[in-house]
């Protein structure tokens, strides 16, 4: 397992820093280094981090019931902690993501699993010549469900993430982590929630339609992946709201039942960052 994530981290760094940068324009304009640096310096201190969404839907492959048909929503924000660039052209951020599973069809509509994911990280925009090609982020993060006793789940990660723009409509993304599993009741979480992830996001020329696939590699040498497939359609021109469809297949979608394999299809509303998403 150690060899797997070490190889992946090295590949991620090489891809991020060695890309030849053919890619740095949108259909409307070239994204050059100066404009991106200015955007990082002048952007609001508080903003969107990962995708924010509110979706609802049933389990797939088995009879839909009140227990397996639920709402999933995610709120994810970032706070820039530095006014301007730090050494090596980096920016310091405080990140926070909260993911919730809400059984709205059951009596009393319980929120069955709340996952809290704060982090502190350095983000570095990547350039080739005078062209912007993506972003590299180093993060120290914690994830837990805030419960005690037998239902307590928690772990920590030292993560390296990269988003690389291959062309105006295609971005590849990856994230690898060194896990520190401190939860007494989830010592085997790497077998289910994974050791690294990778994916591809595509956009139509008019930015109206988007698609993404993310593969999360579970511990082991076989091809055991959790799969997330997403489709979105922009509600109106220049908006960052989308009609959103998400398909999840695998383990580890939430912390409480991370050992439970399931397939879920949900539909709802997505709010995305302006340029590209973090994962």
Secondary structure, DSSP 8 states (H G I E B T S, - for coil): -HHHHHHHHHHHHHHHHH------B-SS-B-BHHHHHHHHHHS-SEEE-B-EEEEEE-BSSS---TTT-EEEEEEEEEEE--SS-BGGGEEEEEEEEEEEEE-TTSTT--EEEEEEEEEEEEEEEEEETTEEEEEEEEEEEEEE----GGG--EEEEEEEEEEEEEETTEEEEEEEEEEE---TT-TTTHHHH-SEEEEEEEE-TTS-EEEEEEEEE-SSSS--EEEEEEEEEESSTT--EEEEEEEEEES-SSSTTTT--EEEEEEEEEE--SS--B-
